[in-house]
């Protein structure tokens, strides 16, 4: 342990203010009662007494450094809110995200790390208080910096500069757990009572489980965080969503004529009513490959992609149909069906039957999306609608247990192909 670290955690002299642990832990208990879904994380933090930390701060190893003087002068109600605030930095990985931002944007100064700390505070504080938690004195909220609510640390950072609005925030220091920059009081990776990477992940997972179990009792920001813990955002989802939106908004897609609103040109033709052109939301049909060569994990991923596809076209589940297809195609099932979408199959693969079923369905889809491992013959002609193929990424060798030397046909040129995984 280096000299600075020993000074940071030195035993208090009789003349010093002693850390009131009863008060500090009473505040933690109050925080857990107010935010029960954070209880696992709150009690995973190990407290370290330090006279170098201005108030309370955390490091990436889940130690919470506490100033005895700060605890002495702060009411229990506010301390409870500070507990929630500090553990939120760790759960949301602000230290790891701060390191990535610093590397990507070349941010090396102390001022840059202060801006990251402020941005992380804005992400946490915009919906942290109320419902049993008071707003601590000096808490930084987006409105104070004339920024919108509901954004992420990275987005807030773009709108924060060191100037008149942040002049009185130079004291702010939530520790290296808030921005990734080590502090003099940090015990470091080899210090006592830190959590391993696996233990930290386990804590996050338990908290996310608690939030997902009762989502109606948590703020929107925490629900979004919990969803990403279980299903981290993947680049292919962004690509798949972009491909579907591009196909769904292409010229002619969703266009139809209606007499409900006469065309403006009707004014030049007395006695003649001309229909006007309207744009309706696009209809999407998703063909899911359920053949024996598709694994259970890939089928689970396919269901996630179906939900993402519904969001990509505006959340209209009634406009999204799903077909299970191996060598034969099942019925088109709407996402609005209360019993969900069963994925039935397990035989050979011929997605041509799925395309035929999709194109014969009424109303006819504007976009067809096929989620498959690629071991299928493809339609010989371009379908009469936009087509997107989500291809499960696997090595060619060993794609088929029965035919190890089988080489599937490449997806057709007329389809937009996005590799999944």
For each residue, the residues with C-beta under 8 A, 3 or more apart:
1: 5 6 187 188 190 191
2: 5 6 188
3: 6 7
4: 7 8 184 185
5: 1 2 8 9 184 185 186 187 188 191
6: 1 2 3 9 10
7: 3 4 10 52 184 185
8: 4 5 48 50 51 52 53 65 184 185 186 187
9: 5 6 48 49 50 185 187
10: 6 7 51
11:
12: 16 17 18 19 49 51 68
13: 16
14:
15:
16: 12 13 51 68
17: 12 68 69 72
18: 12 68
19: 12 24 49 66 68 71
20: 23 24 68 71 72
21: 24 25 47
22: 25 26
23: 20 26 27 71 76 79
24: 19 20 21 27 28 47 66 71 79
25: 21 22 28 29
26: 22 23 29 30 76
27: 23 24 30 31 76 77 79 80 82 83
28: 24 25 31 32 42 43 80 83
29: 25 26 32 33
30: 26 27 33 34 76 77 80 132
31: 27 28 34 35 38 42 80 81 83 84 133
32: 28 29 35 36 38 39 42 43
33: 29 30 36 132
34: 30 31 80 84 131 132 133
35: 31 32 38 39 42 84 132 133
36: 32 33 39 210
37: 207 210 211 214 217 218 222
38: 31 32 35 41 42 84 87 88 91 207
39: 32 35 36 42 43 210
40: 43 44 203 206 207 210
41: 38 44 45 87 90 91 203 204 206 207
42: 28 31 32 35 38 39 45 83 84 87
43: 28 32 39 40
44: 40 41 62 195 199 203
45: 41 42 58 62 63 64 86 87 90
46: 62 63 64 193 194
47: 21 24 63 64 65 66
48: 8 9 63 64 65 66 185 187 193
49: 9 12 19 65 66 68
50: 8 9 53 65 66 67 185
51: 8 10 12 16 67 68 69
52: 7 8 65 183 184 185
53: 8 50 56 57 65 66 67 173 175 183 185
54: 57 67 70 171 173
55: 67 70 82 173
56: 53 64 65 66 67 70 82 83 86 174
57: 53 54 64 65 86 173 174 175 176 177 178 183 185
58: 45 62 63 64 65 86 87 89 90 174 175 176 177 178
59: 62 63 65 95 175 176 177 182 183 186 187 194
60: 90 95 96 176 177 180
61: 187 188 189 191 194 195
62: 44 45 46 58 59 90 177 194 195 199 200 203
63: 45 46 47 48 58 59 186 187 191 193 194
64: 45 46 47 48 56 57 58 86 87
65: 8 47 48 49 50 52 53 56 57 58 59 175 185 186
66: 19 24 47 48 49 50 53 56 70 71
67: 50 51 53 54 55 56 70 71
68: 12 16 17 18 19 20 49 51 71 72
69: 17 51 72 73
70: 54 55 56 66 67 73 74
71: 19 20 23 24 66 67 68 74 79
72: 17 20 68 69
73: 69 70
74: 70 71 78 79 82 136
75: 78 79
76: 23 26 27 30 79 80
77: 27 30 80 81 134
78: 74 75 81 82 134 136 137
79: 23 24 27 71 74 75 76 82 83
80: 27 28 30 31 34 76 77 83 84 133 134
81: 31 77 78 84 85 128 129 133 134 135 136 139
82: 27 55 56 74 78 79 85 86 136
83: 27 28 31 42 56 79 80 86 87
84: 31 34 35 38 42 80 81 87 88 128 133
85: 81 82 88 89 121 124 125 128 136 139 174
86: 45 56 57 58 64 82 83 89 90 174 175 177
87: 38 41 42 45 58 64 83 84 90 91
88: 38 84 85 91 92 124 128
89: 58 85 86 92 94 95 120 124 174 175 177 178
90: 41 45 58 60 62 86 87 93 94 95 177 200
91: 38 41 87 88 203 204 207 225
92: 88 89 97 120 123 124 153 225
93: 90 96 97
94: 89 90 97 98 116 120 123 153 177 178 179 180
95: 59 60 89 90 98 99 176 177 178 179 180
96: 60 93 99 100 180
97: 92 93 94 100 101 153 154 180
98: 94 95 101 102 113 116 120 153 178 179 180 181
99: 95 96 102 103 180
100: 96 97 103 104
101: 97 98 104 105 107 116 154 157
102: 98 99 105 106 107 108 112 113 116 180
103: 99 100 106
104: 100 101
105: 101 102
106: 102 103
107: 101 102 112 113 116
108: 102 112
109: 112 113
110: 113 114 181
111: 114 115 162
112: 102 107 108 109 115 116
113: 98 102 107 109 110 116 117 179 180 181
114: 110 111 117 118 162 166 169 170 172 179
115: 111 112 118 119 157 160 161 162 166
116: 94 98 101 102 107 112 113 119 120 153 157 178 179 180
117: 113 114 120 121 172 173 174 178 179
118: 114 115 121 122 140 145 156 160 166 169 172
119: 115 116 122 123 153 154 156 157 160
120: 89 92 94 98 116 117 123 124 153 174 178 179
121: 85 117 118 124 125 139 140 172 174 178
122: 118 119 125 126 140 141 142 145 147 151 153 156 160
123: 92 94 119 120 126 151 152 153 156 221
124: 85 88 89 92 120 121 128 221
125: 85 121 122 128 129 139 140 141 142
126: 122 123 141 142 149 150 151 221
127: 149 150 219 220 221 222
128: 81 84 85 88 124 125 133 219
129: 81 125 133 134 135 139
130: 133
131: 34
132: 30 33 34 35
133: 31 34 35 80 81 84 128 129 130
134: 77 78 80 81 129
135: 81 129 139
136: 74 78 81 82 85 139
137: 78
138:
139: 81 85 121 125 129 135 136
140: 118 121 122 125 144 145 169 172
141: 122 125 126 144
142: 122 125 126 145 147 148 149 151 156
143: 146 147 149
144: 140 141 165
145: 118 122 140 142 159 160 165 166
146: 143 165
147: 122 142 143 151 156 159 160
148: 142 151
149: 126 127 142 143
150: 126 127 220 221
151: 122 123 126 142 147 148 155 156
152: 123 155 156
153: 92 94 97 98 116 119 120 122 123 156 157
154: 97 101 119 157 158
155: 151 152 158 159
156: 118 119 122 123 142 147 151 152 153 159 160
157: 101 115 116 119 153 154 160
158: 154 155
159: 145 147 155 156
160: 115 118 119 122 145 147 156 157 166
161: 115 166
162: 111 114 115 166 167
163: 166 167
164: 167
165: 144 145 146
166: 114 115 118 145 160 161 162 163 169 170
167: 162 163 164 170
168: 171
169: 114 118 140 166 172
170: 114 166 167
171: 54 168
172: 114 117 118 121 140 169
173: 53 54 55 57 117 183
174: 56 57 58 85 86 89 117 120 121 177 178 179
175: 53 57 58 59 65 86 89 178 183 186
176: 57 58 59 60 95 179 180 181 182 183 186
177: 57 58 59 60 62 86 89 90 94 95 174
178: 57 58 89 94 95 98 116 117 120 121 174 175
179: 94 95 98 113 114 116 117 120 174 176
180: 60 94 95 96 97 98 99 102 113 116 176
181: 98 110 113 176
182: 59 176 186 188
183: 52 53 57 59 173 175 176 186
184: 4 5 7 8 52
185: 4 5 7 8 9 48 50 52 53 57 65
186: 5 8 59 63 65 175 176 182 183 191
187: 1 5 8 9 48 59 61 63 190 191 192 193 194
188: 1 2 5 61 182 191
189: 61 194
190: 1 187
191: 1 5 61 63 186 187 188 194
192: 187
193: 46 48 63 187
194: 46 59 61 62 63 187 189 191
195: 44 61 62 199 200 203
196: 199 200
197: 200 201
198: 201 202
199: 44 62 195 196 202 203
200: 62 90 195 196 197 203 204
201: 197 198 204 205
202: 198 199 205 206
203: 40 41 44 62 91 195 199 200 206 207
204: 41 91 200 201 207 208 229
205: 201 202 208 209 229
206: 40 41 202 203 209 210
207: 37 38 40 41 91 203 204 210 211 226 229
208: 204 205 211 212 225 226 229 230
209: 205 206 212 213
210: 36 37 39 40 206 207 213 214
211: 37 207 208 214 215 218 222 223 225 226
212: 208 209 215 226 227 230
213: 209 210
214: 37 210 211 217 218
215: 211 212 218 223 226
216:
217: 37 214
218: 37 211 214 215 222 223 226
219: 127 128 222 223
220: 127 150 223 224
221: 123 124 126 127 150 224 225
222: 37 127 211 218 219 225 226
223: 211 215 218 219 220 226 227
224: 220 221 227 228
225: 91 92 208 211 221 222 228 229
226: 207 208 211 212 215 218 222 223 229 230
227: 212 223 224 230 231
228: 224 225 231 232 233
229: 204 205 207 208 225 226 232
230: 208 212 226 227
231: 227 228 304
232: 228 229
233: 228 237 238
234: 237 238 421
235: 238 239
236: 239 240 390 418 419 420 421
237: 233 234 240 241 305 308
238: 233 234 235 241 242
239: 235 236 242 243 418
240: 236 237 243 244 305 308 309 312 388 390 418 420
241: 237 238 244 245 308 309 311 312
242: 238 239 245 246
243: 239 240 246 247 388 416 418
244: 240 241 247 248 284 309 312 313 367 369 388
245: 241 242 248 249 312 313
246: 242 243 249 250 416
247: 243 244 250 253 366 367 386 387 388 416
248: 244 245 253 254 282 284 312 313 366 367 386
249: 245 246 253 282
250: 246 247 253 386
251: 255
252: 255
253: 247 248 249 250 282 366 367 385 386
254: 248 279 280 281 282 283 366
255: 251 252 277 278 279
256: 277 278 279 280
257: 275 276 277 278
258: 261 275 276 278
259: 262 273 275
260:
261: 258 276 278
262: 259 266 273 274 275 276
263: 266 274 275 276 277
264: 267 276
265: 268 269 274
266: 262 263 269 272 273 274
267: 264
268: 265
269: 265 266 272 274
270:
271:
272: 266 269
273: 259 262 266
274: 262 263 265 266 269
275: 257 258 259 262 263
276: 257 258 261 262 263 264
277: 255 256 257 263
278: 255 256 257 258 261
279: 254 255 256
280: 254 256
281: 254 313 314 316 319
282: 248 249 253 254 313 319 366 367
283: 254 319 320 321 363 364 365 366 367
284: 244 248 309 313 319 320 321 365 366 367 368 369
285: 320 321 322 323 332 358 361 365 367 368 369
286: 305 306 309 320 321 322 323 368 369 370 371
287: 323 325 329 351 354 355 358 368 369 370 371 372
288: 299 302 306 322 323 324 325 343 371 372
289: 294 302 325 326 345 349 351 370 371 372 373 376
290: 294 299 324 325 326 343 344 345 346
291: 294 325 326 327 345 346 347 348 349 373 375 376
292: 326 345 346 347 348
293: 349 373 375 399 400 401
294: 289 290 291 298 299 345 372 373 392
295: 298 299
296: 299 300
297: 300 301
298: 294 295 301 302 373 392
299: 288 290 294 295 296 302 303 343
300: 296 297 303 304
301: 297 298 304 305 392 420 421
302: 288 289 298 299 305 306 343 371 390
303: 299 300 306 307 341 343
304: 231 300 301 307 308
305: 237 240 286 301 302 308 309 371 390 420
306: 286 288 302 303 309 310 320 322 335 341 371
307: 303 304 310 311
308: 237 240 241 304 305 311 312
309: 240 241 244 284 286 305 306 312 313 320 369
310: 306 307 313 315 316 317 320 335
311: 241 307 308 314 315
312: 240 241 244 245 248 308 309
313: 244 245 248 281 282 284 309 310 316 319 320
314: 281 311
315: 310 311
316: 281 310 313 319 320
317: 310 320 334 335 336
318: 334 335 336
319: 281 282 283 284 313 316
320: 283 284 285 286 306 309 310 313 316 317 334 335
321: 283 284 285 286 332 333 334 335 358 361 365
322: 285 286 288 306 332 333 334 335 341
323: 285 286 287 288 329 330 331 332 333 354 357 358
324: 288 290 329 330 342 343 344 345
325: 287 288 289 290 291 328 329 330 345 349 350 351 353 354 357
326: 289 290 291 292 345 346 347 348 349 350
327: 291 347 348 349 350 353
328: 325 347 350 353
329: 287 323 324 325 353 354 356 357 358
330: 323 324 325 333 344 345 357
331: 323 357
332: 285 321 322 323 357 358 361
333: 321 322 323 330 337 341 342
334: 317 318 320 321 322 337
335: 306 310 317 318 320 321 322 341
336: 317 318
337: 333 334 340 341
338:
339: 342
340: 337
341: 303 306 322 333 335 337
342: 324 333 339
343: 288 290 299 302 303 324
344: 290 324 330
345: 289 290 291 292 294 324 325 326 330
346: 290 291 292 326
347: 291 292 326 327 328
348: 291 292 326 327
349: 289 291 293 325 326 327 372 375 376
350: 325 326 327 328 353 376 377
351: 287 289 325 354 355 370 372 376 377 378
352: 355 356 376 377 378 379
353: 325 327 328 329 350 356 357
354: 287 323 325 329 351 357 358 370
355: 287 351 352 358 359 368 370 379 383
356: 329 352 353 359 360
357: 323 325 329 330 331 332 353 354 360 361
358: 285 287 321 323 329 332 354 355 361 365 368
359: 355 356 364 365 368 383 384 385
360: 356 357
361: 285 321 332 357 358 364 365
362:
363: 283
364: 283 359 361 385
365: 283 284 285 321 358 359 361 368 385
366: 247 248 253 254 282 283 284 385 386
367: 244 247 248 253 282 283 284 285 385 386 387 388
368: 284 285 286 287 355 358 359 365 383 385 386 387 388
369: 244 284 285 286 287 309 387 388 389 390
370: 286 287 289 351 354 355 387 388 389 390 415
371: 286 287 288 289 302 305 306 390 392 420
372: 287 288 289 294 349 351 375 376 389 390 391 392
373: 289 291 293 294 298 391 392 394 399 408
374: 391 392 399 408 409 410 411
375: 291 293 349 372 399 400 406 408
376: 289 291 349 350 351 352 372 408 409
377: 350 351 352 409
378: 351 352 409 411 412
379: 352 355 382 383 412
380:
381:
382: 379 387 412 414
383: 355 359 368 379 387
384: 359
385: 253 359 364 365 366 367 368
386: 247 248 250 253 366 367 368 416
387: 247 367 368 369 370 382 383 414 415 416
388: 240 243 244 247 367 368 369 370 415 416 417 418
389: 369 370 372 411 415 416 417 418
390: 236 240 302 305 369 370 371 372 418 420
391: 372 373 374 411 417 418 419 420
392: 294 298 301 371 372 373 374 420 421
393: 419 420 421
394: 373 399 421
395: 398 399
396: 399 407
397: 404
398: 395 401 404
399: 293 373 374 375 394 395 396 406 408
400: 293 375 403 404 406
401: 293 398 404
402:
403: 400 406
404: 397 398 400 401
405:
406: 375 399 400 403
407: 396
408: 373 374 375 376 399
409: 374 376 377 378
410: 374
411: 374 378 389 391 415 417
412: 378 379 382 415
413:
414: 382 387
415: 370 387 388 389 411 412
416: 243 246 247 386 387 388 389
417: 388 389 391 411
418: 236 239 240 243 388 389 390 391
419: 236 391 393
420: 236 240 301 305 371 390 391 392 393
421: 234 236 301 392 393 394
